[in-house]
Amino acid sequence: MKHYCTYFDHRYLPQGLALYQSLCEHAGPFRLSVLALSESCEKQLKEIGFDHLEIIPIKELIRHCPKLRKAKKNRTTIEFYFTCTAPLMRHLLQKKKKGDSLTYIDADCYFFSSPKLIHDMEQKAPIAITPHRFPARIKDREIYGKFNVGWITFRKTKEGWACVKQWEQECLEWCFDRLEGNRFGDQKYLDTWPRRYPGLKILKHDGINCAPWNVENSKIHIHTSDITINRQPLVFYHFHGLKWGSLQKFSANLEEFIKKRPNYLEVIYQKYIGAISTLQQIYLPGYEPTRILRSYEKNKKIRHFLQNLRRSGRRLKINKWIPSLERKHLLEL
């Protein structure tokens, strides 16, 4: 049985539920350990009670890693969350048997096919990471890190354990949302890993951790119920930057990375929007997107939009690949 972990707070619950649902659909036997970064998130996950989901309250992780208390005081919310990645993995890996593996996945990722392909590529590697694969036009963004934290696998071996311990120590010492020397968040530390850990596996596959920053020049094809990226199966997509951006649409915020959108990219986003909307309707009927500015929370137009969104969610089918006319108003690419 594969063991995955992630973290999110109440503001990211829909994305977290969608990740879980996609694992249920594609991963086979698995367990997902979720670090609940807020009490509200912990409470709602307990009320939902998914079978294959383990809830780890943030207070529990802080008890096991007391240095997180200091980090919580001197870092922003997002910086504290970034700081938690390595301690969470070290905490969970410590409990595992020799040779067992643990994979971290960002909560805004969603599987379109089986992760078995990835695990087959990893084989018995002590560490496996994914490159950003920036196209030439934005290659300069590698200054923030050549690798993305969206998928990281550690195996409990001498090398894997040494890496996660070192990463934890580095992040506890410094993990800020700014570029400073050879450091940026929890991410840029990964640049040194291929040199320091010879057993490390770099997962080079266009369908693994496909994301706004690497999809621009890709050729996307739809084959019945399958999606391919450059003739390789799309395993999972990283929906970085997706948010409720206006009164009537989700915003994918692709302009930061993409000048020309690939054909059929909207199908990938509509699949995800459909999953989130359906899960929200079933499990979070009172949920309202908190990324909308607080000053608008009581605005009648916002409330009317949210009510319409929830009603639309009843019509969204998770397994529909091609968006219907009823769904098109939900997404702004």
Secondary structure, 3 states (H helix, E strand, C coil): CEEEEEEECHHHHHHHHHHHHHHHHHCCCEEEEEEECCHHHHHHHHHHCCCCEEEEEHHHHHHHCCHHHHHHHHCCHHHHHHHHHHHHHHHHHHCCCCCCEEEEECCCEEECCCCHHHHHHHCCCCEEEEECCCCHHHHHHHHHCCEEEEEEEEECCHHHHHHHHHHHHHHHHCCCCCEECCEECCCHHHHHHHHHCCCCEECCCCCCCECCCCCCCCCEEEECCEEEECCEECCEEECCCCEECCCCCEECCHHHCCCCCCCCHHHHHHHHHHHHHHHHHHHCCCCCCCCCCHHHCCCHHHHHHHHHHHHHHCCCCCCCCCCCCCCHHHEEC
